[in-house]
Amino acid sequence: MILILGASSFIGRHLFRAYGPARAIGTYCGRPVADGRFFDATRMRLADVVPRDAAVSHAVLCFAEPKIDACKADRQRSDALNVRAAIAAIDELLDRGITPVFLSTEYVFDGRRGGYTEEDPPNPTTVYGGQKLEVERHLARRTADFVVLRLAKVFSVDPEEETILSGWCRQLRDGETIDAATDQVFSPIEVRDVVAAVEAVIRRNLRGVFHLATPEAWSRLGMLRLLMERLGMEGRVIPCRLEDLRFLDHRPRDLSLDPAKLLGATGLTFRDVRSGCEEFAQRAHALSR
Ligand SMILES: NC(=O)c1ccc[n+]([C@@H]2O[C@H](COP(=O)([O-])OP(=O)(O)OC[C@H]3O[C@@H](n4cnc5c(N)ncnc54)[C@H](OP(=O)(O)O)[C@@H]3O)[C@@H](O)[C@H]2O)c1
């Protein structure tokens, strides 16, 4: 049995569906999920939702405030969830002999170089990245019995799910102008591959830090153009540089990650961004018929 803290999140929902309620306990806070249990990580203890004698081997920590500018805008609130509540849950898990699987981020890096491996020194330039790194460091100080998965941007091929592809698709349909940075580079991963990776890491009882990303790096503009080509849609796209966009917190330039360690340890292969855009376009066309 595993525990999914934040089974109402985008990633947590997919994970909870894949495991099912017979193999997983899932929690939600503000958005109830079927078979889920209410858990407010800032105010409750795990013992309030998971009985001490429950046979749980791993807990996947999906709850967070993952919006970069929201973390910066309200530091106190985001620290309370992303740092203090995460650490409190981790400490309780470790005391109970449950292995934490912490979902971290590419934003632990400064984006000056890209192609980051697990050996590269983190140097976050955002509040969000700093919060995730603080939790990673707490884990490493306390135990070797943990998994940290540093996720690249996660997308879905389902046009009805709100991710980067459906957002662009909507903007194109609405005739909106889209600013796309040429110098923002990342290695987005499809949510089904995130689920496969979490399952593999748990099944194989792996420990340590792993990068979860597609091996190929894309600029934001490049990925948008690829999607437009697959959708057969024209649009008003303005290529720009990151510094032209007005974000509250600093955006690192090249956050591409090297997933070789995880692929080697699990034997998995990940779908590439091209086939992700292709499947998204097919589904979007089917829905509009
Ligand atoms: N999505 C990505 O591209 C991406 C990339 C890198 C890393 N990550 C990491 O992966 C994890 C999941 O991301 P996501 O995008 O799937 O998240 P999400 O959809 O934004 O969901 C956030 C989750 O946090 C829960 N939550 C909020 N306040 C809470 C509280 N006080 N107590 C307990 N739970 C609370 C929410 O529960 P309710 O909705 O029920 O309130 C929800 O389950 C996060 O840790 C994120 O940092 C995501």
The ligand as an ORCA input file, in Angstrom:
! r2SCAN-3c Opt
* xyz 0 1
  N       3.040     20.029    -12.588
  C       4.332     20.222    -12.887
  O       4.685     20.561    -14.045
  C       5.383     19.986    -11.823
  C       6.736     20.126    -12.188
  C       7.707     19.939    -11.213
  C       7.350     19.585     -9.923
  N       6.039     19.464     -9.599
  C       5.694     19.103     -8.212
  O       4.810     17.982     -8.254
  C       3.830     18.098     -7.208
  C       2.428     18.052     -7.815
  O       2.299     19.140     -8.725
  P       0.898     19.441     -9.439
  O       1.144     20.421    -10.521
  O       0.254     18.135     -9.763
  O       0.129     20.154     -8.233
  P      -1.326     20.873     -8.237
  O      -2.186     20.304     -9.289
  O      -1.102     22.354     -8.233
  O      -1.934     20.441     -6.833
  C      -1.455     20.938     -5.604
  C      -1.831     19.947     -4.525
  O      -1.525     20.494     -3.232
  C      -2.649     20.230     -2.378
  N      -2.702     21.170     -1.266
  C      -2.808     22.524     -1.313
  N      -2.863     23.030     -0.065
  C      -2.809     21.972      0.784
  C      -2.822     21.833      2.190
  N      -2.903     22.905      3.022
  N      -2.773     20.592      2.732
  C      -2.694     19.495      1.935
  N      -2.665     19.549      0.580
  C      -2.720     20.780      0.022
  C      -3.839     20.396     -3.292
  O      -4.998     19.838     -2.693
  P      -6.463     20.391     -3.105
  O      -6.412     20.652     -4.584
  O      -7.382     19.284     -2.728
  O      -6.661     21.644     -2.308
  C      -3.338     19.598     -4.506
  O      -3.494     18.225     -4.271
  C       4.148     19.408     -6.479
  O       4.942     19.121     -5.368
  C       4.941     20.207     -7.488
  O       5.821     21.102     -6.848
  C       5.041     19.655    -10.509
*
